[in-house]
């Protein structure tokens, strides 16, 4: 698919061609109407002419042309809003560009009980839409959680509810049919999620077989290391993997001293191969400093961004299923952390918009 035909770009073109929509969304009091229409709230300091030129520039970036936008890209400002399973209510201090993407969150819907009998939090599509409003995000990627096993019904239902602004990463078996993979692709799935350790681990030597199954669809493998030792052990297999590999949650590089750990060196070597992405997500997993800053993760995050900004992704990990006590993580504060890891707004746009477009919306 030509990326100019991708849903989020078409939606932006429709939006910019309708002055009434622009005027309505420029009004902060009209957020609810804009959100129901599936449109971002654009900073009202930008004129409609500037906005149209900026979207044209964004479309060029989505095509990978490497050109500059004709005018400064418009930004989206979040709003003050209390969101389930997210601490605080303040909007992020930094605005985000149109098309900004949360590349890692989950949906837990009580209409789809967990097949393994687990209970816990329920974070629904409607709940997550509130988080998008709070953060100013335009698109998202749902990762199928381990508690749903290989049952992708909740994932597919959520993808259908969000429409073209959402993509999914599913849990599949190696023996699943091509027809089943095609069905998932039609609903917006663009990758599969494999665990190195845990309830249903996949030996690193088996990743190549999965890569063969998904290659014709252009999908990627998203790997959950669960421990940085597991990532180190998997390096030989990952170094020869022919498909794109996406590594969750900073590769689980442990703290303290993460910047000097063997797992960090593995991440750097894998990034040098050119087919590996890393998710800057869930810093609370490895941080020893803890909330609200998780500042001990900053050196790792900054080094990764400097090493391969074109293959970094940001994710919230909402509704934070690994956090079982209050307060829950503050998603706005975690998004603001990106301004420390990537101080240049153009680099943040790369991480939030361009990289997700290439990885999730190219097919």
ABEGO torsion letter per residue (X at the ends): XBAAABAAAAAAAAAAABAAAAAAAABAAAAAAAAAAGBBBBBAABBAAAAAAAAAAAAAAAAGAGBBBABBBBBBBBBBBBBBGBBEABBBABBBBBGBBBABBBBBBAABBBAAGBBEBBBBAAAAAAAAAAAGBABBBBBBBAAAEABAAAAAAAAAAAEAABBBBBBBBAABBAAAAAAAAAAGBABBBBBABEABBBBAAAAAAAAAAAAAAGBBBBBBAGBAAAAAAAAAAAAABABBBBBBGGGGBBOBGAAABAAAAAAAAAAAAGABBBBBBGAAAABAAEOAAGAAAAAAAAAAAAABAAABBBBAGOAGAABABOBBBBAAAAAAAAAAABABAAAAAAAAAAAAAAAAAAX
